[in-house]
Amino acid sequence: MAKKPVVVYGASGYTGKLICEFLREYQIPFIAAGRSRARIEEALLTVPGIETADYEVVEVEHSVAALTELLSGCEVICNTVGPFEYFGEVAVEAAAKAGVHYMDTTGEQSFMIEMRNKFHEAFKANGKILAPSTAYMYTPLDIAMNLVLEDGSIDTIEAGCLAAGVPTYGSTQTIFAMFKADHLYLENNKMLPWEKGRGFEMAVPGKMMTQLAHPWGGGSVPMWLEHDHRVHSARQLTAFTNRTMYEQLIALQKHYEDNIKPLPLDQQEAALKEIAEGMQPGMPPRENRTVQRTTDFVHGIGTGVRKTCVIHTAAPYQLTGVVQAGLASYLLSEAPRKTGFVSSCQAVGHEVMLGAIKKFLPIQVDMY
């Protein structure tokens, strides 16, 4: 029997369930995979319409050999198992060996740089994509960035995301894991580190008051533009409307720099894990579209030229499921425009990714 074309790895998690939900909307058969069959089966019972989906549950060891065997004969893996700095490379290497398209939800720059350096050529040789950051903090900004850059007059990008949501357990674990790495922005064709333990006031289109923002790992926008001939500078900030949470996050990053960073690596990781679990120990409820709203914006700057694209939408984690399923759907029927280490928009076009969001979520795109 032929294998199902898509593997959702980490299907028992909050984001994994949403990817399964929207694969079901596309009527795409999938394998829901992870380390515990029982946890996956229990989690999928809460996915709307799952009884009409064509899927199977597979328990798999988190190893290159086991995942390569699982992926062989499939076409796409949607990986949500993070923090990616700790767990991501196994899935990337397995995807490279099995010759399948890879996408994930990370904004961990250090992981992305390492995966680009190690596996770009392998994915390119296979005609496959290695597309991290296919998710709500990154894909709308990728779309907006491409719209701003269309006519070639822009050489500097400033990007911001404001979400009214609650970070999941996995997201919280990830941001604390990222404390160990530099968060980078592009300045005059050089990748430079943001100052640690500092927040920045960000003016978000459509908001009366400024929002407290953070590099949140540095983001993927500088990564996609690092070698783009059109752009010499790019930076990205992320904010949540919960200002108190962000104040705590910034204070904890400073605490890490002052008190945890000098410890041995294993003690650092244990301390960060304890902090993360104290902030978000469980799974948040399903999003409410009238409450959990998101604004993504990109300011493009050129010599005597200014362009801005603002994207307003809702339900950020649902949007992650939407863009992952939409990208998978395209890849099952069409060859990507660009292969190797690429963003989703570089792989299939920003108009395709924008169209995928429009199918399922309210969205407004403003250009001025």
N, C-alpha and C positions, 0 to 999 in steps of 0.2 A: 504494500500500500504506500502511495506517495505521501511524503510528509506534508504537513500544513506549512504554508509559505512563510508565516511570521511567527517569531518567538518573542513573547513578552517575558523578559527575565526580571524577577522581582515582582511577580504578579499579585502577591498577597499584600503589597504595600498600597498606600493611598494613591500614588500616581499610577502604579501598575494597573490597578483596577480601572482607572479612568481610560487608560490606553485600550484595555480590553473592551470597555463600553463602546468606544468610538470605532474600533475595528469591527465590532458587531454592527454598528450603523452602516459601515461600508460593505457589510456582508463578506468580510475577509476571514477565512479560517485561520485560527491561530493556536499555538501551543502556549499555555500558561505555565511557566516554569519557575522553579525556586528550590530552596533547600528542604521545604517541608510540604508534602502533598496535603496533609491535613489542614495546614494554615491557608494554603491556596484555595482549597475546596470551600472552606468556611468563608473566606473573603469574597469569593466570586458569587456566593449566594446573595450578596448585597448589591450586585451590579444590575442596574435596570435592564430588563429584557434578556438577561443571560440565558434564559431557557430557549431562546430562539437562535443563539449563537452556535457556530460550528467550531468547537474547540476541544482540546484535550488537556489534561493536567499531567505534568511530568515533574517528578522529583529528581533533582540533579545536584551532584556534588559541585562545589565551587572550585573547579580546577580546570586548567586549560584542556586536558585530555577529555574530561567528561563533557564540557561545553562544546568542544570541537565535534565530538560524536553526535551530540544533540543537534547542532546546527547544520551538519552535513546533510544536504538535500533540501535545506530551507533556503530562503532568499533574503530575509531581513531579520535582524535582531533589534528590539527596542529594549535597551538596558536601563533599569532604574535602580540598580543595586549600588548604593553609595554608603559612606563617602567614597568617591571615585579614587581619591588618592590612595585609599587602602585596598579597595576591591575592584577598581575599574579595569586595570591592565589585563587581568585574566580573561575578561569577556572580550576585550579588543583583540588580544592575541588569538583567541579562539575564532573570532569572526574572520580575522585575516587568514588563518589556516583553513577554515571551512569555505572561504570565498563568498561571504555574504555581506550585504550592506549593514552598516552599524550606525545606530543613533543612540544618544542618551540625553540626559537632562542637565548635565553639569555646567557650572560656570567656573570650575576650579582651574585657574590658568596654569598652575604648575603641572597638573595632570594633563591638560590639553597640550602643553608644549612638549612634554615627554612623549605623549602618544603620537604627535605630529612627527617628532624626530625619529621615533622608532618604527612607525608603521605606515606613514604616508605612502612611501614607494610601493609597499606590498599591496595596499588597497588600490592604488592607481594601476598597478600591473594587472590586477584582477578585474579592472573596470568597475570597481565598487567604491562606495563612499564611506568615509569615516567622519561622521557628522555629530559631534557633541553639541550641547547647548540647543537642542531642539525642544524648546520649552518656553514658558510664558515670560520669563525675565529677559529672554534673548531673541526669540523669533520675531516678535513684533518690532523690536528695535532693528533687527536685520532687515525687515521689510521697509521700515521708515528710512533707514540709512541708504538703501538702494534707490528709493524714490528721490531722495535729496541729491544723490550723486549722478543722476541720470544724464545731465548735460555736460558734465566734465568741468564745471566752473568752480567746484568746491574743493578745498584742500585740507580743511579742518572740520572734525566732527566732534560735537558734544552731545552725549546721549544720556537720557535719564528714564528710569522706570519708577512709578509710584503705584504700589499695590495696597489695597485695603483687604488684606487677607491675614491668615494665621499660618506661619511656616509649619510644615509638617515635621514629624520626628526626624525624617531623613534630611530635610533641609537644614534643620537646626544642627544636627550632627555635622553636616558638611561645612557650615560656616565656621564652626569652632575648629574643625580640622584644618581649615584654610588659614587660621591664625599663624600657622607655622611657616607659611610661604609669603613671599613678597606679592603684593597686589600691584599690577603694572598698568601704566597708561603709555600711550605713544606720544612723544614730543620731539618734533623735528627729526623723525625717522629713527629715534632711539626709544627703546622700551625702558621706562624709568619707574621706580617704586613710589607708590603713594605713602604718605606719612602714616605710621601705625597709631592706632588708638585715637583717631580724630574723626569727628563728624563734619559735615559740610551742609550749609543751608542751600537748598535747591528750590528755585522758582519753577513750579510746575504749571504749565498752561491750564487755565480753568480753575485754579485754586486761589483763594483769597490770601492765605498765609503761606510762607515758605515751609518746606518740609525738611526734616533732618535726614540727611542721606549719608551713605557709606559706600566705599568702593565694592563691598560684598564680593571680595575675591578678585576684583579688577574687571570682571565681565569679559564677554567674548568679542565685543565690538573692536577693541584694539587688536585682538588676535586676527580677526578677518581682514583688517586693514594694514597690518604690519608690513606686508609686501605688496600693497596695492599702489601702483604708480601714481594714482590720482591724489593720494592723501599723505600728508606728512605728520599729522597730529590727530589723535583721537583719545577721548576719555569717556568713561561710563560710570555713572553713580546709580545706586538703588536706594529707594526709601519705602518704608511702610507707614501707613497713616497712624499706627500705634507709636507715637513719639517716645513714650515711656520705655517701651521695649527696646527701641533703638538707643536710647541713652544708656540702658543697661548693657547692651551689646558693646558699645564703644568703651564703656568703663571696664568691661570684662576683657576687651582686647588690650587695654592699657595694663590691666592686672596681669595678663599673660606675659606681656613684654617685660614687666618689672619683676615678676615673681615666679612664673612657670617656665619661661624660656630657658633660664639657666639650668633647669633640671635635666637629667638623662632623658633620652627620647621616649623610652617606655613609660616613665613617670609623667612626661608631658601629655602623652596620649591618654593615659588613665585619668589625669586631672581634667583634660578637656572633655572627655566623655562624661564624666560626672557632672560637670557644669551644664553640658548640653541636655542631659536627661533631666536635670533639675528645672530647666526652662520650659521644655516641651516633652513630657514623658509619654504622651499618648497620641492617638490619631484624631485630628480635628474633624468636626462634622462636615457633611457635604455643603458646598458653598451655596450661598443665596445670591442670586444675580442682582438683586436690588441693594445689596450691602457690599459684597466683595467685587469692587470695580477697580479697573486698572487704567492708568494713563501712561503711555510710552511716547517719548518725544525725542526728536533728533534735530539739533540746530546745525546747519551747514554753513561754514564761513569760507568765503573766498575774498579775493581782492576787489573790494567795492561791491560784493555780492553777499546776500544773506538769504538762506532758505530754511524753512522749518516744516517738518512733518510731525503731526500729532495724531496718535491712534488711541481712541477711547474704546475700551471693551470691558468685559466682566468675567467673573468666575475664572481666575487665573489658572488654577490647577486643571479645571476642565479644558481650558485652552491648550494646556500641555498635552492632554489626551487627544485633542483635536488635531494639533499640528503633527504629532507623531503618527497618528493613523492616516492623516492626509498625505504625509511624505511617503509612508509605506505603500499606500494605494498607488501613488504615481510610480514608484520604483517597481511595482509588480507588473506594470504595463508598458513603461517607457524607460529607455536608457537615460541615465543622468547626463546633464549638459557638461558637468565637470566632475572628475573623480578624485580619489585620494582624500586628504584632509580638507574638508570644505564645510561651509555653513549650509543649512537647508536651502537658503535662497541661492547660493552659488551653485548648488547641485541641481535644482529644478526650476529656479526662477522665482523672484519675489511675487510675481503675479499669481503663481500657483499656490504659494503658501498663504497669501492674502485670501484667495478664493476658498481655500480649505477652512479658514476661520469664518468667512461669511456664510458658509453652509450651515453652521451650527450656533453661532453666538452673535449677539448684537455687537455691531462695530461701526465706528465713525472714523473716517480718515480725513484730516484737514491738512491742506498744503497752503503755505503762504510765504 
